[in-house]
């Protein structure tokens, strides 16, 4: 009898994971029209260096571009672009006025700031990345002009891609109002996720479907809640989408309660949300909705929510998105908290060490007097970003992608005419970025080809060999620094997110228990529920990345998965209690007993292991 093959460790298997899905053709078109045309225009105008800066900005904006609404893209692409322009100004000033040691100290401080701010969220993390990359480019890339001129060129490049994102049609643009393609798709996905959770009730697929519902609600909330000139929705189409999103929240609450009960529901229960999803996606009326059975509190809540949804679809009057803005004090506490401090210190050490090493090697002429020393710290930035994957996975993918990309470019450079062939190569790589972002190695390979092409268009020689050497050196630096002991307790980012999730879960529970005294505020309840599930999803993502690190790092977050599971059960149970409360006016003894047991379980887990003892 043959023995089963041993399972590969998580830190290795993570390097082979890739996202799946249809090709984002609208993003591919935007990518093809971004860096290439900008570079071509600059070359024809006799300003190839500024065209290179603009193309780099368009490339980084293309990496940050994700599916979603146009409104959300303004913040997602615009804020990092401003940070990148500031980085170019800072780096240019430092590179022109400071010596090697002072420049290293300056960029190390920039790394501390960028890393700490990255703990705030995805947009802040992308802004921190572009701040660091642009500061390294400004300090080391031989470019004409002053810092503000370079920063302006950077804004032109990122702004061009953002303009394409706002102007060109996306998926679903022609179903009603052209402006609301991403929003409409996001709201429809919420109703599809509700139907999926109802269909999975009573099976082992229910937890995954509930997590998918949380992700769909988070995405829809972000898509509808982007920056706006007016405080409230200003058009009938936008108010309709807000009303349709708001109508999904009680449906999601009822579906979660049904999944928590662990019993299968009639198949026709999922038909109503599916018809609502089709109506949102096609911007049409849903028509008659099948009513489920009403022999349980959660089924009655589902029936009532469907009736309210039908009314909202027929006579939309807008709706609350049920979000709570983080105050400036909360943001500052996040930056200065355990996660921000640990992240900032790690980024500062890696970035500063890469700058110091690059300046030393460049000054000594150990591997030639080329002008690419900034490649080393810029590469270290991407390697030290935990939101791109676990450390070893990032290093393996970066090394493999760079070697493959450099070899491919060496072949292209030998046959393509200059500069027109290289400009075309930049356009092709820009179009490939939206697909390549599904795997870090593929993204690295495409970006490597694009960057090497930009370098040659800027007038420098082919540099594939040095690109490989500096990438491998950056991998070594980040691996060493990433495993150095740090002040304080490791795993601060995971514990900080877990602590935020517990506070949100307890606030939600306290509100529902307060409603049992007779004061019912469903809008506040849904806001707290959304916050609880969102913070739990963020904590789960951080825990999954930490678990895929090498054992020396993964042990610092041991036990946090159990805490996250207990918190999810607490929030699910609280949701079920809220549905019972709406139905009977009281919380059932069964719910009360389960809540008490879950709180005791959390207290026990907090005392059990070093990875979770200080999460609260």
N, C-alpha and C positions, 0 to 999 in steps of 0.2 A: 504494500500500500504506500503510495507516494505521499510525502509530506507536503503540505501547502507551502508555497513560497512565502518567506517572511515579508511582512508589510514594510514598505519604505517609510522612513520618518517624515513627519509633517514638514520639517524645514527643507526637505528635498522635494517632496511631491508638490509643494506650493509653487515651485519654480516652473512646473509643467502645466499649471492651471491657466486656462484662457476663458475669457467671456465669450458667450455665443449670442447669436441673434442675426436678424436681417442686416444687409448692408445699408448704412445710413446715407443714401444717395444724395440727399440735400447737403449733408455735411461734406461729402466727397466733392461736390461741385464747389462749395465755398472754399474748401482747401485748395482746389486747383486754380481758383481765381484770386487767391490771396497773395502769397509770397512771390509767385512767378511774375505776374503782371507788374507788381510794385518794383521788382528788381529790373525788369525790362525797361520800365519807364525811367528809372534812375540811370541805367546804363546809357540809354538814348540821350538823356539830359546831361551826360558827362559827370554824374555824381554817383558812381558805383558804390562808394563806401557808405553813403547814407542809404542807398538801396539795400545794402547788406544789413544794416541796423533795422530798417523797416521790415525786411523779410524775416529776420530773427524774431522780432516782436509778433509778426503774423503767425510764425510757426508756434511760438509759445502760447498764443491765444488759441490756435487750432488745437493744441494739446488740452487746453482747459475747456474747450467747447464741448458741451454735453447735451444730450437730448433734453428738451424742455421748452418753456415758453420764451418768446422774444423778450418779455419784460424781465424775466429772471436772468437772461443772458446779459442784460445791461450791467447788472451787478457782478455776475460771474466772470465777465471778460473785462469790464471797465475798471473795477477796483484793482485787480492785478496789473493792468496796464499802467495805471498811475504809479503803483509801487515800482514797476520796472523802470519807468522814466526817472523816478527819484533815485533809483539805484544807479542809473547811468550818470546822473549828475554827481552823486557822491563819489562813485568810482573814478570818474574823470578828474575831479578835483584832487582826490587822494593820489592818483597815479601821476599827476603833473606836479604836485607840490611836496609830496612826502617821500622820504627814503623807504628802503625795503622794510625796516623794522617798524617804523611808524605806520606804514601802509598795512602791514600785517595786523597790528593792533587795532587799527580803524576797522578793517574788514571783520576782524573777530568780534568786535562790539556790534557791528551790523548783523553778524550771524546770531549773536545772543538775542538781539531785538527781534529779528525775523523768526527765529525758532520759538521764542516765547509767545509771540502773537499768533503763530500757527496753531496753538492749542485752542483758539477761539472757535474755529470751524473750517469747513472746506474752502470757502472763499478766502479767508485769512491765510490759510496754508498755501494756497496758490499765489497769493500776493507775496508771502514771504519767500517763496521759491523764485519768483521773478525779480524781487528786490535783490536777492543774493546773486543770481546769474547775471543780471544787468550790471551790478556793481563790479563783478569780476571782469566783465567785458569792458566796461568803461575804464577800469584801471589798467588793463593790459592790452587791449586790442588797438593796433595802430590806426587811428581814425582821425580825419581832419575835423576842424570845428571845435567849438567850446562845448561844455557839458550841457547847457540848455539846448544847443542845436541838436546834439545827439539825442537828448531826451525828447525833443519835438519829433525827430525822425522815428523814434520808438513809438510815440503816441500815434503817429500817422499809420504805421504798420498795423498796430493793434486795432486802431479805430477803423481801418479799412475792413478788417475781418468782421468787426462788430457791425459795421454798416451793411455788409453782405448778409449777416445774420438777421438784421432787421428788415431788409428789403426783399431778399429772395424768398420764394415760397418754400414751405416745409411740408411735412406729412399732414394731411388734413386741412391744408390752407383753403381749399375751395369748397369746404362744407360750411357754407354760411360766411361769417365775417372773416376776411383774410387775416386780420390781426391776431386771431386767437386759435392758432393751430396747436401749439404745444399745450395750452390750457385745456382745450377740448379733449385732446387725447389723454391727458393726465386725469381729468375727472371721469372720463369713460372707464379708464383702467381701475378706478376705485370701485365702480359698480361691478366690473368683471371680477375683481378680487373678492368682493362680498359674495357673489355667486359661487366662486370657487371655495370659499370657506364653508358656505352652507352645504355644498356638495360633499365636502370632506368631513362634516360633523359625524362623530361616532367612529372615525377611523384613525389610524396612526398618521395620516397625512394632515390632520387638523393643525398641529403646531406650526408646520411649515406654511400652510395656507394663511394662518393668522399673522405670521411674520411677513408674508407677501402683502397682506392687507395693510399692515403698518407701513411698509415701504411705499405702497401706492398712495396712501393718505399723505405721507411725508412729501412725496413728489408733487402731488396736486397742490398741497398747501404752499410749497415753494413756488410752483408755477404761477399761482394766482396772487401771491403776496410780494411780487417784485416791486421795484421802485415805480412811483407814479407821480404825475404832476399834481393830481388832486388826491385828497385823503381817501375818498370813497370812489367806488366804481362809477365811471362817468358815461357809460353807454348802456343801451338796453341789452346788447349781446353780452357785455361783461357782467351786468347784474344777473342775467340769466345763468351764466356759468357759476357765479357765486351762490345763487340759490340752489342750483343742482348739487354743488359740493356740500352745502350745508344740509341738504336733504339726505345726503348719504351717511351723515354721522349717526343718527339714530338707527339706521339700518345696520351700520357696522357694529353698533353697541349690541343690538339684538342678535346678530350673527355670532358675535364673540360669546355671548351668553349661551347660545345653543351649542356651540362647539365645546364650551366649558362643561356643559351637562354630560357630554360624552355619548349622546344618543343620536342615532341617525334621524334626519328630518325628511319629510316627503320631498320627492324630487321636484315637484312643482314649486316648492318654496324658493328655489334658485332661479325660476323662470322670470319672475318680476324684475330682480336686479339685472338680469341679462337684457331684457327689453329696455330698461332704463339706460344701460350702457350703449346699446345701439342707437337710442334716441339722442344721447349726448353726442356720440361720434358723428351721426349724420345730421345733427341740428334739426331733428324732426320731433313730432309728438310721439309719446310712447304707446298710445293706444290703450286698450283695456289691459289691466294687470291681473293675473290670477292671484286670488287670495289663498294663503296657506291655512291650515287648520289652526284653531284657536284653543287647543286643549292644554296649553302650558303657558306660563307667564312670558317666556321668551318668544313663543310663537305669536302670542297676542301683541307683543311689542313689535314684532316684525310686520304683522298685518297693519298695525296703526302707522308704522313708519312708511310703509308702502303707500298708504292712503295720503299721508302728508307729502310724500314725494310726488305723487301724481298731481296734487294741487300746486306744488311748487313748479312743476314742469308746465302746467297750464297757465298759471298766473305768476310768473317770476317777479319777485320784489327785492332781489338782492339777498345777501346773507352774510353772517359773520364768518370769518375764516378761522376763528377760535385759536388765535395765536397770542402769545404773550411776549412783548418786546423785552429783551434783556437790557437792563439799565446800565449806564456807564460804570457804576460800581461793580455790577456783576461781571462785566467784561474785564475790568481791572483785576478782580479777584481770580478770574480764570487765567489771565496772563501770569500773575504772580503766584498762583497756586502750585501744588506739587507737580502737576502735569506740565504746566508752562515752564517752570524752573528746570525740570529734568530735560525737556525737549530743547529749551533754549541753550542750556549748557552743552548738550550733546552736539547740536548744530554748530555752536560757536567753536568748540574744540576741533571738530572735523574741518570746518571751513577755514579756521585760522591755521591749522596744521597744514592744510593743502596749500594755502597762500604762501606760508613760510617756506615750505618745501619747494614750491614752484619758483619762488623768487631766488632761492639759493641755487637751484639747478640752472636757472636762466643766467644768473650772474656769473656762475663758475664756468659756463659754456661746456658743461659735462656732456651734453648731448646735442650740441650745436646752438647757434645763435638765432634760432627761429623766434618768431614773435607770438608763439601760441601758449605762453606760460599760463594764461588765464583759463585754458582748457581744464587744467587739473582741479582748481577750486570749483569751477562750474560743474564739472562731473561729480565732484564730491557732494554738491548740493542735492542732486537727484538720488544719490546713493544713501544719504542720511535721512531721507524723508520716509517715515514709517507708514504714511498713508499710501505709499506705492507698493507696500508689501513688506514681509519680514526681511531682516537684514541680509541673511545669507541668500535668500531668493533674489533680492535686488542685485546683489553682487554677481551672482551667477548669470542672471539675465543680462545685466549691463555688460559684462565681459563678453558673453557669447554674441550679443547683438552688435557690439562695437567691432569685434573681429570680423563678423560677417559683413557688416555695412562697409567697413574700410576696404575689405577685399573687393566687394562689388564696385565701390567707387573707383578703385584703382583700374579695374577693367573699363568702366565707363570713361574715365579720364583719358585713357589711351586711344579711344576711337571717336569721342564726341568733338565736334568743332567748338571753338571758343570765340566769344562767350555764349553764342546763341544756343549751343547744345547744352551747356551748363544751366542756362536760364530755364530751358525746357525741363531739365532734370529736377530743378527746384520746384517747378509747377507740379510735376508728376508726384514728387515726394509729398508736397502739401496735400494733394488729393488722397494719398494713401494714409496719412496720419489718422483720420477718423476710424479707419479699419484697424490700423496697427495698434491703437491704444488698447485693444482688447488683451494684449500680452506685452509685458514690459520689454522682453527681448526683441519682439517685432518692432515696437515703438522705437527702441534704441537703434535698431538697424536702419530704419527709415530716417530718423533724425541725424544719424551719423553721415549718411549719404548726402542729406540736404546741407548740413553744416560744412562738409568738405567742399561741396560745390560752391557754396557762398564764399568760402575762403579763396578759392581760385578765381572767382569772379572779381573779388576785391584786389586781385593782383599778386597774390602770394602763390608759391609753388605747391605742387601736390604734396599732401602731408598725411597720407594714410598710415605710414609706419609710426610717426610720432603720436598720432591719435590713438593707436592701439597701446603704445607704451604708457602714455599718460593716463589712459583709462585704467589699465591694470595697476598702476601706481596708486591712483585714487581708490580703487577697490581695496588695496592693501591698507591704506591709511584708515579708511572707514571701518574695516574689519577690526583693526587694532583698537582704534578709539571707541568703537561701539561696544567693546567688551571690557573697557577699563572700569575699575570701580569708581563710583561717583559719590559725592556728598549726599547724605540723606538716604532714603529707602528707594530701591529700584522699583520699576513698575508704577511710577507715579501717574502716568497718563491713564493707565487702566483703572487705578483706584479712584482717580478724580472723576472719571466718567461714571464709574459704578456708584460713587457717593452722590453724584448729581441724580442718577436714576433712582436711588433709594429716596432721596428727598422728594422727588416728583411723585413717586409711588405713595409715599406717606401723606403728601398733601392731597392727592386724589382720594385716598382712603378716608382721611379726616373730613373732607368735604361730603362724601357720601354718607358717612356716619352722622354728620351734622344735618343732612337732609332728612334723616330718620326722625328728627325732632320737629319736623313740620315745615321747615324752610327749604323750598325746592328751587334751585337755580340750575336748570339744565344746561344753559349756555356756559356757565362757569364750569359745570361738571365736564362737559365735552372738551373745553379748553384744557382742563387739568388732565383728562384722559389722554388727549393728544400729546401733551407734554410728557406724560409718563411713558407712553409707548415709544415716542421718538427718542427720548434719552436712553431707554432700554436698548433700542436698536443700535444707537451709537456705542453703547457699552459693549454690546455683543460683538460688533465689528472690531473694536479695539482688543477684546479678549481673543478673538479668532486669530488676529495678527500676532499677538503676543504668544499664543500657543504654538505657532509655527516657527518661532525663533529656535536657535540652538538651545539645548538643555540648560546651559549656563545662564541664559537670559529668561527662558520660558519658566523656570522654577519660581521666579519672582512674582508671577501672576497665578501660581497654582491655587486652585480652589475658587477662583473668581467665577468660573463657569457655573459652579453650584449656586453661588450667590445670585447670579443673573437669572438662573432658572427659578429660584425661589421668588425673586422679585416679579418675574413674569407671571407665575402662578398667583401671586398676591394681586397683581393688577387685573388679571383675568377674573379672579374671584370677586374683586371689588366691582367689576363691571356686571357680573352676574347678580350681585347684591343690589346694584342700582336698578337693574331691570325688575327684580322682585319688588323693590321699593316702589317703583312706579305702578306696579300692578296691584299690590295689596296695601301699600302705605306703611309697610314695615319691613325690616330685614329679618329673614327667616333664621331660626336657631341653627339650621345647618350651615348657613353662610357665616354666622357669627362664630361658630365653632371652628370652621375651616380658617377663617381670618386669624383667630387666636393661635391656631396651630402653626400657620405660616409665619407669624411674627416671632413665635418661639424658635422656629427653625432658623430664621435669619439671625437671631441672637446667638444661637448655637454655632452657626457657620462663622460668625464674626470672630468667635473665640477659638476656632479650630485650627486654622492654618495661617502661616506668616504672610501669605499672599493677600489675605482678605481682612486681617485683624484690624487694619486702620482704614478700611474703605469708608466708614461712616463718619 
